[in-house]
Amino acid sequence: MADQSRSVLWVDAGGGATMIRQRTAAGMSTIQADIIAVSHADYNEYWEGDLVVNSTPSPTSGEYQSVTQIAILSFLCVDGTIATLRLPAPQLSIFLADNITVDATVIATLIADCIGNLQSATGSLAAAYLSGFLAAR
């Protein structure tokens, strides 16, 4: 099984930045595109092999626009471990009415792209979505 790791430098509309590293079996490009679709942040650069620079990132503003505000998504892996995906500057629309709990129906595409690709620290593949919530770093 392939084992890849992508580091992404995320930027927000307020000038903040954070680095997030994710481990996958088949690469992170689809998952990253799904994150951008539901985040106010944009990537400034990433590397998974060669460095890829986005010369014109276009983060948006919103309720949780800072990259220090993240939604943590948890997935149960085949071996019983947990894989987590950190979504920086999440859009308010992905949350339930409490503005803390992630609504899985809104991020269904992101969840589907993580299943069978996202890995836990043991290298085990994500098999099922568990939950998601807003957290500050």
Secondary structure, 3 states (H helix, E strand, C coil): CCCEEEEEEEECCCCCEEEEEEEECCCCHHHHHHHHHCECCEEEEEECCCEEECCCCCCCCCCCCCCCEEEEEEEEECCCCEEEEEEECECHHHECCCCCEECCCCCHHHHHHHCCCEECCCCCEEEEEEEEEEEEC
